[in-house]
Amino acid sequence: MNTFTGKTVLITGASEGIGRALALALCADRPRLALNARNEARLGEAARECAARGAEVLALPGDVSRQEDCARVVAQTAERFGGLDTVINNAGVTMWSRFDAVSDLSVFERLLAVNFLGAVYTTAAALPYLKDSRGLIVAVASIAGLTGVPERTGYAASKHALVGFFESLRIELAGSGIGVTIVAPDFVLSEIHRRAIGPDGAPLGISPMQESRIMTAEECARRIVRAMRRRDRILITSARGRLVRWARLLVPRVVDQIAARAIRERR
Ligand SMILES: NC(=O)c1ccc[n+]([C@@H]2O[C@H](COP(=O)([O-])OP(=O)(O)OC[C@H]3O[C@@H](n4cnc5c(N)ncnc54)[C@H](OP(=O)(O)O)[C@@H]3O)[C@@H](O)[C@H]2O)c1
């Protein structure tokens, strides 16, 4: 039997990108999957794909920036599957703009509401069930949650908040049997770059990334599932990400240059 066989796994932001790839990667274990995102049509497609691969699936539309949606999504998951074993806080949005070019400051509220508060609301609702199951919480952060990245001030702030929250919660949960796995992906090929919020608050519409040079969502998901099976504390998906974590203590200016180059070269 595999780690997630018969286990209930809730994934936010599961209709596309890393979340969808994670749902599909977990299907080999035949879990019970609760999939959340806002767009019902795309969520339904992801749910059908997972069902075809042998998972029991529940599609739960909702916006994680709304506390009542998070509470409902968790309650419906627990009601349908009789509990909850793993929550993957994956839903997220990004930005692409220098701070001094941002004309609509509500961008910052949006980034924090989805990337940070969405995970707080979902985790708060899930915690009683996770205490019963001695379950696992996964937080999909970013390398931008470990170090600063230009054109990403609000995104990096939201991901630093996420990392700080889950590192603190992990300490509070010591002895409870609940694991906390923080994931810090480098660039991943997904819809997030095309949808990145630009300086005026509107999505860019086209991806600025060198798409052929970045990790696929499937590869990222494969690594996340491996980290989940081992209940790792943290997964950083690239060598430069792992380097940056340590090097910023010793040579912070070099780390700033690495981050600036990553954005300049768009990979
Ligand atoms: N791609 C990268 O380069 C990269 C790198 C590091 C970290 N990450 C992180 O990985 C996570 C997944 O990103 P991705 O690249 O897979 O992005 P993506 O392809 O744009 O997928 C994002 C998913 O989140 C959902 N979502 C967005 N806002 C939501 C909301 N308010 N409530 C519920 N669901 C919402 C989207 O569906 P709807 O729009 O239908 O709601 C979609 O299913 C994010 O947290 C992101 O910050 C990504």
The ligand as an SDF file (V2000), in Angstrom:
LIG
                    3D

 48 52  0  0  0  0  0  0  0  0999 V2000
    5.1120   28.4550  -11.5700 N   0  0  0  0  0  0  0  0  0  0  0  0
    6.1510   28.9120  -10.8990 C   0  0  0  0  0  0  0  0  0  0  0  0
    7.1600   29.3810  -11.4750 O   0  0  0  0  0  0  0  0  0  0  0  0
    6.1180   28.8460   -9.3870 C   0  0  0  0  0  0  0  0  0  0  0  0
    7.3600   29.0030   -8.7210 C   0  0  0  0  0  0  0  0  0  0  0  0
    7.3590   28.9910   -7.3330 C   0  0  0  0  0  0  0  0  0  0  0  0
    6.1690   28.8060   -6.6390 C   0  0  0  0  0  0  0  0  0  0  0  0
    5.0050   28.6660   -7.3240 N   0  0  0  0  0  0  0  0  0  0  0  0
    3.7750   28.5150   -6.5440 C   0  0  0  0  0  0  0  0  0  0  0  0
    3.1160   27.3240   -6.9120 O   0  0  0  0  0  0  0  0  0  0  0  0
    1.7120   27.4760   -6.6810 C   0  0  0  0  0  0  0  0  0  0  0  0
    0.9550   27.0150   -7.9170 C   0  0  0  0  0  0  0  0  0  0  0  0
    1.2980   27.8880   -8.9910 O   0  0  0  0  0  0  0  0  0  0  0  0
    1.2420   27.4650  -10.5260 P   0  0  0  0  0  0  0  0  0  0  0  0
    2.5170   27.9130  -11.1200 O   0  0  0  0  0  0  0  0  0  0  0  0
    0.8010   26.0670  -10.6700 O   0  0  0  0  0  0  0  0  0  0  0  0
    0.1010   28.4820  -11.0150 O   0  0  0  0  0  0  0  0  0  0  0  0
   -1.1320   28.3290  -12.0560 P   0  0  0  0  0  0  0  0  0  0  0  0
   -0.7980   27.4180  -13.1910 O   0  0  0  0  0  0  0  0  0  0  0  0
   -1.5680   29.7200  -12.3570 O   0  0  0  0  0  0  0  0  0  0  0  0
   -2.2400   27.6270  -11.1510 O   0  0  0  0  0  0  0  0  0  0  0  0
   -2.7520   28.3010  -10.0440 C   0  0  0  0  0  0  0  0  0  0  0  0
   -3.9340   27.5410   -9.4990 C   0  0  0  0  0  0  0  0  0  0  0  0
   -4.4330   28.2620   -8.3710 O   0  0  0  0  0  0  0  0  0  0  0  0
   -5.8200   28.5400   -8.5840 C   0  0  0  0  0  0  0  0  0  0  0  0
   -6.1610   29.7870   -7.9100 N   0  0  0  0  0  0  0  0  0  0  0  0
   -5.6990   31.0380   -8.1840 C   0  0  0  0  0  0  0  0  0  0  0  0
   -6.2650   31.9190   -7.3530 N   0  0  0  0  0  0  0  0  0  0  0  0
   -7.0900   31.2120   -6.5380 C   0  0  0  0  0  0  0  0  0  0  0  0
   -7.9750   31.5600   -5.4840 C   0  0  0  0  0  0  0  0  0  0  0  0
   -8.1270   32.8280   -5.0980 N   0  0  0  0  0  0  0  0  0  0  0  0
   -8.6890   30.5740   -4.8720 N   0  0  0  0  0  0  0  0  0  0  0  0
   -8.5580   29.2850   -5.2600 C   0  0  0  0  0  0  0  0  0  0  0  0
   -7.7390   28.9000   -6.2560 N   0  0  0  0  0  0  0  0  0  0  0  0
   -7.0320   29.8640   -6.8830 C   0  0  0  0  0  0  0  0  0  0  0  0
   -5.9900   28.5640  -10.1000 C   0  0  0  0  0  0  0  0  0  0  0  0
   -7.3120   28.2650  -10.5300 O   0  0  0  0  0  0  0  0  0  0  0  0
   -8.4540   29.4190  -10.6540 P   0  0  0  0  0  0  0  0  0  0  0  0
   -7.8020   30.5750  -11.3540 O   0  0  0  0  0  0  0  0  0  0  0  0
   -9.5660   28.7740  -11.4250 O   0  0  0  0  0  0  0  0  0  0  0  0
   -8.8610   29.7360   -9.2640 O   0  0  0  0  0  0  0  0  0  0  0  0
   -5.0630   27.4120  -10.4940 C   0  0  0  0  0  0  0  0  0  0  0  0
   -5.7100   26.1730  -10.2880 O   0  0  0  0  0  0  0  0  0  0  0  0
    1.4980   28.9460   -6.3170 C   0  0  0  0  0  0  0  0  0  0  0  0
    1.3690   29.0850   -4.9310 O   0  0  0  0  0  0  0  0  0  0  0  0
    2.7690   29.6210   -6.8090 C   0  0  0  0  0  0  0  0  0  0  0  0
    3.0600   30.7880   -6.1050 O   0  0  0  0  0  0  0  0  0  0  0  0
    4.9560   28.6800   -8.6750 C   0  0  0  0  0  0  0  0  0  0  0  0
  1  2  1  0
  2  3  2  0
  2  4  1  0
  4  5  1  0
  4 48  2  0
  5  6  2  0
  6  7  1  0
  7  8  2  0
  8  9  1  0
  8 48  1  0
  9 10  1  0
  9 46  1  0
 10 11  1  0
 11 12  1  0
 11 44  1  0
 12 13  1  0
 13 14  1  0
 14 15  2  0
 14 16  1  0
 14 17  1  0
 17 18  1  0
 18 19  2  0
 18 20  1  0
 18 21  1  0
 21 22  1  0
 22 23  1  0
 23 24  1  0
 23 42  1  0
 24 25  1  0
 25 26  1  0
 25 36  1  0
 26 27  1  0
 26 35  1  0
 27 28  2  0
 28 29  1  0
 29 30  1  0
 29 35  2  0
 30 31  1  0
 30 32  2  0
 32 33  1  0
 33 34  2  0
 34 35  1  0
 36 37  1  0
 36 42  1  0
 37 38  1  0
 38 39  2  0
 38 40  1  0
 38 41  1  0
 42 43  1  0
 44 45  1  0
 44 46  1  0
 46 47  1  0
M  CHG  2   8   1  16  -1
M  END
$$$$
